[in-house]
Amino acid sequence: MNTPEQNPGPVDFGSRVEFFVRRVFERIGGAIDFALRRGSQLEGGARTDLAALVPAIEQAIEDNLRKEGARVVAPNLIELRYDYETYMRMGVGRREFLQRELNTNIYEYIYNRRYATLGEVQVKIAYDAFTRGLEVRTEIGQPKAAVMPQNEPEKAMAAAASRSCNVVLRIAGSSRELRARIASNADPAGIGRNRANALIVDDATVSNFHAALALPADGNLWLADRGSSNGTCVNGVLLEAGGRSIVRDGDRVKFGDVEATLSVTMIE
């Protein structure tokens, strides 16, 4: 006589379909989890996973609470500023996913603790030429208008910027000139081989994301090295990897083996 193990009996197709569907979703979930965790800690130790970011933001909120009479006001504007390479490696899809999930998590955190806010909770992910890894910034107030992208028409850029300037890199030993407009409320102008840079220097000694020019609200133009392989120099002085320096009209700059003279025209 056959035992149950030897003769399983009629096949229950409904159960088997359910089993296979469940296995498919488990595998999809595992693949998504793997993809997210694979990029959770990128070069420089910059965290990009929710499990690490949520506690960091919560701590930043607690550190910046404000007492107003009987109520406690929490920061509602949170900005995660990554170094440029981490920002680019994350990709648009992952940045949108993180912003969406963090908005929900942080809103619930503030609401559950009965903190007041002076505007809607908003989490943004950005990059900063001077940030190494990750910096969490918080602010209390109304959400700011979107930053004007650098490829917008010049008239619109000038109207939106509190300070701006035109820069020209005149490459030594050639007639090449690289031009960009930089605004204090827009992204820094990247310098390097990659086509995503505002100033593209196509030379083997120049890193993909070699350096960046930025104009803070104080009006000083800064040149920052992005941890380049072959270094960035200003007037013959080599910057530290990831270091920065104020630059002015007429300064001599060097990226890898490429030398250039910097021309700066401030726009009133």
C-alpha positions in Angstrom: 0.0 0.0 0.0 1.3 3.4 -0.9 2.0 5.9 1.8 0.8 9.6 1.6 4.4 10.6 0.8 4.5 8.2 -2.2 1.1 9.2 -3.6 0.3 12.8 -3.0 -3.2 12.5 -4.6 -4.9 15.0 -6.8 -3.1 18.3 -7.6 -4.7 21.3 -6.0 -4.0 23.8 -8.9 -5.3 26.8 -6.9 -2.8 26.2 -4.1 0.0 25.7 -6.6 -0.8 28.9 -8.4 -0.9 30.8 -5.1 2.5 29.2 -4.2 4.1 30.3 -7.4 2.7 33.8 -7.3 4.0 34.1 -3.7 7.4 32.9 -4.8 7.5 35.4 -7.7 6.7 38.3 -5.4 9.2 37.1 -2.8 11.9 37.1 -5.5 10.9 40.5 -6.9 11.0 41.8 -3.3 14.4 40.3 -2.8 15.7 41.8 -6.0 14.4 45.2 -5.0 15.8 44.9 -1.5 19.2 43.9 -3.0 19.2 46.8 -5.4 18.4 49.3 -2.7 20.9 47.8 -0.2 23.6 47.5 -2.8 23.7 51.3 -3.1 23.0 52.0 0.6 26.6 53.0 1.4 28.6 54.5 -1.4 32.2 55.8 -1.7 33.0 58.2 1.2 30.6 56.5 3.6 27.6 58.5 2.4 24.5 56.7 3.4 21.6 56.4 1.0 19.3 53.8 2.8 16.2 54.7 4.7 17.3 52.7 7.8 20.2 55.0 8.3 18.7 58.3 7.0 15.5 58.4 9.1 17.3 58.3 12.5 19.8 60.9 11.3 17.0 63.3 10.2 15.1 62.6 13.4 18.2 63.5 15.4 18.7 66.7 13.4 15.1 67.7 14.1 15.5 67.1 17.8 18.7 69.2 17.8 16.9 72.1 16.2 13.6 72.3 18.0 12.4 75.8 18.9 10.2 76.7 21.9 7.4 79.3 21.1 5.2 79.9 24.2 3.5 76.6 25.0 4.3 74.9 21.8 7.5 73.2 20.4 8.2 74.1 16.8 10.1 71.5 14.7 12.1 72.1 11.5 9.9 71.3 8.6 12.4 71.9 5.7 15.0 69.1 5.6 17.8 69.0 2.9 20.1 66.1 2.4 23.2 67.4 0.7 25.5 64.7 -0.8 28.8 64.9 -2.6 28.2 65.1 -6.4 29.4 61.6 -7.3 27.1 60.0 -4.7 24.3 62.1 -5.9 24.8 61.1 -9.5 25.2 57.4 -8.7 21.9 57.3 -6.8 20.0 58.2 -10.0 16.8 60.0 -10.4 14.6 57.0 -9.5 16.3 56.4 -6.2 16.3 60.1 -5.2 12.6 60.3 -5.9 12.0 57.2 -3.9 14.0 58.4 -0.9 12.3 61.9 -1.0 8.9 60.3 -1.1 9.5 57.8 1.7 11.4 60.3 3.9 8.6 62.9 3.5 6.1 60.3 4.9 8.4 59.1 7.7 9.4 62.5 8.9 5.8 63.9 8.8 4.7 61.0 10.9 7.6 61.5 13.3 6.7 65.2 13.8 3.0 64.6 14.1 3.3 61.7 16.6 5.3 63.9 18.9 2.8 66.8 18.6 5.4 69.2 17.4 4.2 72.3 15.5 5.5 73.4 12.2 5.4 76.7 10.3 4.9 75.0 6.9 4.5 71.7 5.2 7.1 69.0 5.8 9.5 68.8 2.9 12.5 66.6 2.4 14.8 67.4 -0.5 17.9 65.6 -1.8 20.6 67.8 -3.4 24.3 67.9 -4.0 27.0 70.3 -2.9 30.4 70.7 -4.4 31.8 71.4 -0.9 30.1 68.5 0.9 32.0 65.3 1.5 29.7 62.4 2.1 26.4 63.6 3.5 25.2 66.7 5.4 21.7 67.1 6.9 20.4 70.6 7.0 17.2 71.7 8.7 15.2 74.9 8.6 11.9 76.3 10.0 9.6 78.1 7.6 7.8 78.0 4.3 9.1 75.8 1.4 11.3 77.8 -0.9 10.7 78.1 -4.6 12.5 75.6 -6.8 16.1 76.4 -7.7 16.5 77.6 -11.3 18.4 75.0 -13.3 21.6 76.1 -15.0 20.3 75.3 -18.5 17.4 77.7 -18.2 17.4 80.8 -20.4 19.9 83.4 -19.1 17.2 86.1 -18.5 15.2 83.7 -16.2 18.4 82.7 -14.4 19.4 86.3 -13.8 15.9 87.2 -12.5 15.9 84.3 -10.1 19.4 84.7 -8.7 20.4 87.0 -5.9 24.0 87.0 -7.2 25.4 85.6 -10.4 28.5 85.8 -12.5 29.9 84.7 -15.9 33.0 82.6 -15.9 35.4 81.8 -18.7 38.2 79.2 -18.6 40.8 80.1 -21.3 42.8 76.9 -21.9 46.5 77.5 -22.1 48.2 76.6 -25.4 44.9 76.7 -27.4 42.1 78.9 -28.4 39.5 77.0 -26.4 37.3 78.9 -24.0 34.8 77.2 -21.7 31.9 79.4 -20.5 29.3 79.0 -17.8 27.0 81.2 -15.7 27.0 80.6 -12.0 24.2 81.8 -9.6 24.1 81.8 -5.8 20.8 80.0 -5.7 21.6 77.5 -8.4 23.8 74.3 -8.5 27.6 74.7 -8.7 29.1 74.5 -12.1 30.9 71.2 -12.4 34.3 70.8 -14.2 35.4 67.5 -15.6 35.3 65.0 -18.5 31.8 63.8 -17.9 29.1 65.4 -20.2 27.0 66.2 -17.1 29.5 69.0 -16.2 28.8 72.6 -17.0 32.5 73.0 -18.0 33.7 70.0 -19.9 37.4 69.4 -20.0 38.1 66.5 -22.4 41.6 65.4 -21.2 42.8 62.0 -19.9 44.4 63.6 -16.8 41.1 65.2 -15.8 38.6 63.2 -13.7 35.0 62.7 -14.7 33.9 65.0 -11.9 37.1 66.8 -11.2 36.2 70.2 -9.6 33.3 72.7 -9.3 32.8 76.4 -9.1 30.2 77.8 -6.7 29.0 81.3 -5.8 27.6 81.6 -2.3 25.3 84.5 -1.3 28.4 86.4 0.1 29.6 86.9 -3.5 32.9 85.0 -3.2 33.6 82.6 -6.0 34.9 79.3 -4.7 36.7 76.5 -6.6 36.4 73.1 -5.0 38.3 69.9 -5.8 36.1 66.8 -5.9 38.7 64.3 -4.8 40.2 64.2 -8.3 42.9 61.7 -9.3 45.4 64.3 -10.5 44.6 67.3 -8.4 43.4 70.9 -8.7 45.8 73.9 -8.5 45.1 77.6 -8.0 48.0 79.9 -8.8 50.5 77.0 -8.5 49.2 75.8 -5.1 47.7 72.3 -5.0 44.4 72.0 -3.2 43.9 69.1 -0.8 41.7 66.3 -2.2 38.2 67.7 -1.6 39.6 71.1 -0.6 38.6 74.5 -1.9 39.8 78.0 -2.4 38.4 81.4 -3.3 39.3 82.3 -6.9 39.2 85.7 -8.7 39.4 87.1 -12.1 42.8 86.5 -13.7 43.7 83.5 -11.4 45.6 80.6 -13.0 44.0 77.2 -12.4 45.0 73.7 -13.3 43.0 70.5 -13.5 45.3 67.5 -14.0 47.7 68.6 -16.8 45.2 71.2 -18.2 46.1 74.8 -17.3 43.7 77.7 -17.8 43.2 81.3 -16.9 40.0 82.2 -15.1 37.9 85.2 -16.2 35.1 86.3 -13.9 32.5 88.9 -14.6 30.0 89.7 -11.8 26.5 90.5 -12.9 24.8 93.3 -11.1 
